[in-house]
Amino acid sequence: MIAKNNPTNQLPNEMKSTFKELNMFKHLRNAGIRKSFGFSCAYIFQLIFCLILENKNWFRMLESKKATEVPAKDTVYRFLNQSTFNWRRFLLLLVAHTIGKVSKLTRHDRPKVFILDDSSYDRNRSKHVELLARCFDHASQKMRFYKGFRMLTLGWSDGATFLPVDFSLLSSKKSQINGISENVDKRSSGYKRRKEALQTAPEQIPGMIARAMKAGIDASYVLMDSWFTQQPLIKDLTEQGLSVIGMVKKLKQRYLVDGKRVSLDQLYRLATPTDGKKDILRSIHATQANGVPVKMVFVRNRNKKSDWLAILSTDCTLSDQEIIRIYGMRWDIEVFFKTTKSLLKLQKEFQSRSYDALISHTTIVFARYIVLSWQNRCSTDDRTLGGLFYELCDEVNDLDWAVALQQLIELLEDTLKHTNKRIQKLIKSQLQQWIAGLPNYIRIYLSISACES
C-alpha cells in the first residue's frame, strides 16, 4: 500500500497537497506523536487515515495482496494503544490551523459558533473494553440502553463549514462495567483522559470551551440542545465571554419577571404574542434565577402543532428571527455524527479493548472529516484556489485601471486636435506636469511618449 522510505506515497495526489497545506506532520510532532525507531508515526498515521479510501478494515488489509507492503498488526496496535501521545493537542492544533484558513473566507460580520452535543458510541458486543459502561441513548426513538460510551463533542461552524474541535468518550461511575487499567502511567495524557471520562458532561464542557479559545479559535455563540441548557452551565459559559443559544426543557427551573419567580409555562403566558410571523409565537425578556439575563423565544412545535418549543438566548439584542436562524446552525453537528458513523467508519474500523485506542482512532476519524471539509470548501469557494484568485483579481483590477487611464489620455489628445494651437499648448503643458508628478509604478502602465512630444 505504501513504501516504507516515503510516508506520503500512500496518499492520493489530492490528499498530499491537503496534508501539506494543513501542516499535518507538524501538528503530529508538536503533539508528541513520534517514535525514536521503526516505522515513523507519520507513516502509520497516514496508513490508518487512508484505510477508508481502500474500503477495508485492518483485518481485510492484512489478508489482501498488499499485506507484504504494510507493517504487522502489532505495530499498528502499539501505535493506537500508546497512552503518552497527546491526541487532544493534535486535534486542537489541526482544527485551529484549519479554522484560520476557513475564517479568511468568511465575512467578519457572519456569526461563528461553537456547537455542543453528544452521541452514542456503541460497543454492544464487547465485554472487556476499558471503562465500558451501560449508557442510555436519549436521542434514539427507541430510548434504549446500550454498552459503550457517550461521545461528547465540541464543534465549530461558520454556517458553511463544520469542524470538530474536541471530544470526550464519557463512561459512568454508577453504570460502569469495567474500570481503569492498572498498567497505565498516571503521568500520561491517556490517564488524564480516563479520569475525565468519569466526569459528567456539564463538568467537562467549560474546560473544552476554554481549551478551544486558548488555541485561538474564535466564536461568539455556544449552541446546545435541551440536554445541556442548564442554568449553572449557562452562567459558566457567559463568564467566559460567550453568548449561549439553546432549547429549554420544561423543568423546575425558574425565571424572574418583574420580581416574580415563574416557570417556563407561566413565562409563555406572560410573553407578548408576535404578529405576522407564522412559526414564531411569542418572545419575552427575563432573568434566570442565578442572575443571567435572557431572551426567550417560543416557536411552534412542527411535530405537534398545538405545542410550543422554547429557545433561550443570553444575547438579548438579537431579534427573534436571528436567534432562530443562528440556532438552526446546530444541525451541522447532527450531520457530522451521521457522516462519521456511516461513511468514515467510526466505532467499526478497529476493535480494541484499550481506551487509548478508542481515543486515537476517534481522533483520526475526526481528522478525516476535517480534511474532507476543507477540500469541500476549496471546491465550492473560488477564493480558496491557493491565492490565485486574489492575484488574478489584483491583475484584472490593475489592467482595467491602466486601460481606463490610457483611454482617457487618448480621448483628451483627440479633443485637443480640434482646438487652436494656444489652447493645445496650454493643456499639453498641464498634462505633462501632471504625468511627471505620477509615481513610477503608475507611469510604467502608460505609453506617454505622444503626450511628451
LONUDREN-8099 format. One record per residue (C-alpha): y, x, z; residue in one letter. Coordinates in steps of 0.5 Angstrom, whole numbers, padded with zeros to 4 digits, always signed. Example, Ala and Ser with C-alpha at 12.3 -4.5 7.8 and 13.67 -1.06 7.14 Angstrom:
<nodes>
-0009+0025+0016a;-0002+0027+0014s;
</nodes>
This chain:
<nodes>
+0000+0000+0000m;+0005+0006+0002i;+0005+0013+0001a;+0005+0017+0008k;+0010+0022+0005n;+0015+0017+0004n;+0016+0011+0008p;+0020+0007+0004t;+0015+0007-0002n;+0012+0000+0000q;+0019-0003+0000l;+0021-0007-0007p;+0027-0005-0010n;+0031-0011-0007e;+0029-0009+0000m;+0030-0002-0001k;+0038-0003-0002s;+0038-0008+0003t;+0035-0004+0008f;+0040+0002+0007k;+0045-0003+0007e;+0044-0006+0014l;+0042+0001+0017n;+0035-0001+0019m;+0032+0006+0020f;+0039+0008+0024k;+0038+0002+0029h;+0031+0003+0030l;+0032+0011+0032r;+0038+0008+0036n;+0034+0003+0040a;+0029+0009+0042g;+0024+0006+0037i;+0021+0013+0035r;+0015+0018+0035k;+0014+0025+0036s;+0008+0026+0032f;+0003+0022+0027g;+0006+0016+0023f;+0013+0015+0024s;+0016+0009+0027c;+0020+0007+0021a;+0013+0008+0016y;+0009+0003+0021i;+0015-0002+0022f;+0016-0003+0014q;+0009-0003+0013l;+0008-0009+0018i;+0015-0012+0015f;+0012-0012+0008c;+0005-0016+0010l;+0009-0022+0009i;+0010-0020+0002l;+0003-0018+0001e;+0001-0025+0003n;-0004-0022+0008k;-0005-0021+0015n;-0007-0014+0018w;-0015-0016+0018f;-0014-0018+0011r;-0011-0012+0009m;-0016-0007+0012l;-0021-0011+0008e;-0017-0010+0002s;-0018-0005-0003k;-0011-0002+0000k;-0015+0000+0006a;-0015+0007+0005t;-0008+0008+0004e;-0006+0005+0011v;-0006+0007+0018p;-0012+0005+0022a;-0012-0001+0026k;-0011+0002+0033d;-0005+0006+0030t;-0001-0001+0029v;-0003-0004+0035y;-0001+0002+0039r;+0006+0001+0036f;+0006-0006+0037l;+0004-0005+0045n;+0009+0000+0046q;+0013-0002+0052s;+0018+0003+0052t;+0021+0001+0045f;+0027-0003+0046n;+0026-0008+0041w;+0032-0012+0044r;+0037-0007+0043r;+0034-0006+0036f;+0035-0013+0034l;+0042-0013+0037l;+0044-0007+0033l;+0042-0010+0027l;+0045-0017+0027v;+0051-0014+0030a;+0052-0010+0024h;+0050-0016+0019t;+0055-0021+0022i;+0060-0015+0021g;+0059-0016+0014k;+0058-0023+0013v;+0065-0024+0017s;+0068-0021+0012k;+0066-0026+0007l;+0068-0032+0012t;+0075-0035+0013r;+0079-0033+0019h;+0080-0040+0021d;+0073-0042+0020r;+0069-0043+0026p;+0064-0038+0028k;+0059-0041+0033v;+0053-0039+0038f;+0047-0044+0038i;+0042-0044+0043l;+0035-0048+0043d;+0028-0047+0045d;+0022-0048+0041s;+0014-0048+0043s;+0010-0041+0042y;+0003-0043+0041d;-0003-0039+0044r;-0008-0045+0045n;-0014-0041+0043r;-0012-0036+0048s;-0015-0034+0055k;-0013-0027+0057h;-0006-0027+0054v;-0001-0023+0059e;+0004-0028+0062l;+0000-0034+0059l;+0003-0041+0061a;+0002-0048+0061r;+0008-0051+0058c;+0011-0058+0056f;+0014-0059+0049d;+0019-0064+0050h;+0021-0063+0042a;+0015-0066+0040s;+0014-0073+0038q;+0007-0073+0042k;+0011-0070+0048m;+0005-0065+0049r;+0003-0060+0054f;+0000-0053+0050y;-0002-0046+0052k;+0003-0041+0050g;+0011-0039+0052f;+0018-0043+0051r;+0022-0039+0046m;+0029-0039+0048l;+0033-0037+0042t;+0041-0035+0041l;+0043-0035+0034g;+0050-0034+0031w;+0053-0038+0025s;+0059-0039+0021d;+0056-0045+0017g;+0054-0042+0011a;+0049-0036+0014t;+0045-0037+0021f;+0042-0030+0024l;+0038-0030+0030p;+0042-0026+0036v;+0037-0025+0042d;+0031-0029+0044f;+0026-0029+0050s;+0019-0031+0051l;+0019-0036+0057l;+0013-0036+0062s;+0013-0040+0068s;+0012-0039+0075k;+0009-0046+0077k;+0004-0046+0071s;+0003-0039+0070q;-0005-0038+0067i;-0004-0030+0067n;+0000-0025+0071g;+0004-0019+0069i;-0001-0013+0067s;-0001-0008+0073e;-0001-0002+0068n;+0006-0003+0065v;+0011+0002+0067d;+0016-0001+0072k;+0022+0003+0069r;+0021+0001+0062s;+0024-0004+0058s;+0018-0008+0057g;+0017-0009+0064y;+0024-0012+0065k;+0023-0017+0059r;+0017-0019+0063r;+0021-0020+0069k;+0026-0024+0065e;+0020-0029+0062a;+0019-0032+0069l;+0026-0034+0070q;+0029-0041+0068t;+0033-0042+0061a;+0039-0043+0065p;+0039-0037+0069e;+0038-0033+0062q;+0043-0036+0058i;+0049-0033+0061p;+0046-0026+0060g;+0044-0027+0053m;+0051-0029+0051i;+0054-0023+0055a;+0050-0018+0051r;+0052-0021+0045a;+0059-0021+0046m;+0059-0014+0049k;+0055-0012+0042a;+0062-0014+0038g;+0059-0021+0036i;+0065-0026+0035d;+0064-0033+0036a;+0069-0039+0039s;+0064-0044+0041y;+0057-0045+0044v;+0053-0051+0041l;+0047-0054+0045m;+0043-0060+0046d;+0042-0064+0052s;+0037-0060+0055w;+0042-0054+0056f;+0048-0058+0057t;+0049-0058+0065q;+0055-0057+0069q;+0053-0051+0072p;+0052-0047+0066l;+0058-0050+0062i;+0062-0047+0067k;+0059-0040+0067d;+0060-0040+0059l;+0067-0043+0060t;+0069-0037+0065e;+0066-0032+0059q;+0072-0035+0055g;+0067-0039+0050l;+0068-0047+0049s;+0062-0051+0049v;+0060-0057+0045i;+0053-0060+0047g;+0050-0067+0047m;+0049-0070+0054v;+0044-0074+0057k;+0045-0080+0062k;+0043-0076+0068l;+0046-0077+0075k;+0052-0072+0073q;+0059-0075+0075r;+0066-0074+0072y;+0073-0075+0074l;+0077-0080+0071v;+0084-0082+0075d;+0081-0079+0081g;+0075-0083+0081k;+0068-0081+0080r;+0064-0084+0074v;+0057-0084+0071s;+0056-0083+0063l;+0055-0090+0062d;+0062-0092+0066q;+0065-0087+0062l;+0063-0090+0056y;+0066-0097+0058r;+0073-0093+0060l;+0073-0090+0054a;+0078-0092+0048t;+0075-0095+0042p;+0077-0092+0035t;+0079-0095+0029d;+0077-0094+0022g;+0071-0090+0024k;+0064-0092+0023k;+0060-0088+0027d;+0065-0085+0032i;+0065-0091+0037l;+0070-0088+0043r;+0073-0082+0046s;+0076-0080+0053i;+0078-0074+0057h;+0075-0073+0063a;+0074-0067+0068t;+0067-0065+0071q;+0065-0065+0078a;+0066-0057+0078n;+0073-0058+0075g;+0072-0056+0068v;+0076-0061+0063p;+0072-0064+0058v;+0073-0069+0052k;+0067-0074+0051m;+0066-0077+0044v;+0061-0083+0043f;+0057-0084+0037v;+0053-0089+0034r;+0045-0087+0035n;+0042-0087+0028r;+0035-0089+0031n;+0038-0095+0035k;+0044-0098+0032k;+0045-0102+0039s;+0045-0095+0043d;+0050-0089+0043w;+0050-0082+0044l;+0055-0077+0048a;+0058-0071+0045i;+0062-0066+0050l;+0067-0061+0048s;+0070-0057+0053t;+0076-0055+0048d;+0080-0062+0049c;+0085-0060+0043t;+0079-0062+0038l;+0079-0068+0034s;+0073-0073+0035d;+0071-0071+0027q;+0072-0064+0028e;+0068-0064+0035i;+0062-0068+0031i;+0063-0063+0025r;+0062-0057+0029i;+0056-0060+0033y;+0053-0061+0026g;+0052-0053+0025m;+0047-0054+0031r;+0042-0056+0026w;+0041-0049+0023d;+0037-0047+0029i;+0032-0052+0027e;+0031-0050+0020v;+0031-0043+0023f;+0025-0045+0027f;+0021-0048+0022k;+0022-0042+0017t;+0020-0037+0022t;+0013-0041+0023k;+0012-0044+0017s;+0014-0038+0012l;+0015-0032+0016l;+0008-0032+0020k;+0011-0032+0027l;+0005-0033+0032q;+0000-0033+0027k;+0000-0026+0024e;-0002-0022+0030f;-0007-0024+0035q;-0006-0019+0041s;-0006-0020+0049r;+0000-0016+0050s;+0006-0019+0052y;+0010-0012+0049d;+0006-0014+0042a;+0009-0021+0042l;+0016-0019+0043i;+0015-0013+0038s;+0012-0018+0033h;+0017-0023+0034t;+0023-0018+0033t;+0020-0016+0026i;+0020-0023+0024v;+0027-0024+0026f;+0029-0018+0022a;+0025-0021+0016r;+0030-0027+0017y;+0036-0023+0018i;+0034-0019+0011v;+0033-0025+0007l;+0039-0029+0010s;+0043-0023+0008w;+0040-0023+0001q;+0041-0030+0000n;+0048-0029+0002r;+0049-0024-0003c;+0046-0028-0009s;+0050-0034-0007t;+0057-0031-0006d;+0060-0027-0011d;+0064-0023-0006r;+0058-0019-0004t;+0057-0015-0010l;+0058-0008-0007g;+0065-0008-0007g;+0065-0009-0015l;+0068-0016-0014f;+0074-0013-0011y;+0075-0007-0015e;+0075-0012-0021l;+0080-0017-0018c;+0085-0011-0017d;+0084-0008-0024e;+0085-0015-0027v;+0091-0016-0023n;+0094-0009-0025d;+0092-0011-0032l;+0096-0018-0032d;+0102-0015-0029w;+0102-0009-0033a;+0102-0013-0039v;+0107-0018-0037a;+0112-0013-0036l;+0111-0009-0042q;+0111-0016-0046q;+0118-0017-0042l;+0121-0011-0044i;+0119-0012-0052e;+0122-0019-0051l;+0128-0016-0049l;+0128-0011-0054e;+0127-0017-0060d;+0133-0020-0057t;+0138-0014-0057l;+0137-0014-0064k;+0141-0020-0065h;+0147-0018-0061t;+0152-0013-0063n;+0152-0005-0062k;+0156-0005-0056r;+0152-0010-0052i;+0146-0007-0054q;+0148+0000-0052k;+0150-0003-0045l;+0144-0007-0044i;+0140-0001-0046k;+0143+0004-0041s;+0142-0001-0035q;+0135-0002-0037l;+0134+0006-0038q;+0137+0007-0031q;+0132+0001-0028w;+0126+0005-0031i;+0128+0011-0029a;+0128+0009-0022g;+0121+0006-0022l;+0115+0009-0018p;+0111+0014-0023n;+0105+0010-0021y;+0108+0004-0025i;+0112+0008-0030r;+0105+0010-0033i;+0103+0003-0035y;+0109+0002-0039l;+0110+0005-0046s;+0117+0006-0045i;+0119+0011-0051s;+0122+0006-0055a;+0127+0004-0049c;+0129+0011-0048e;+0130+0013-0055s;
</nodes>
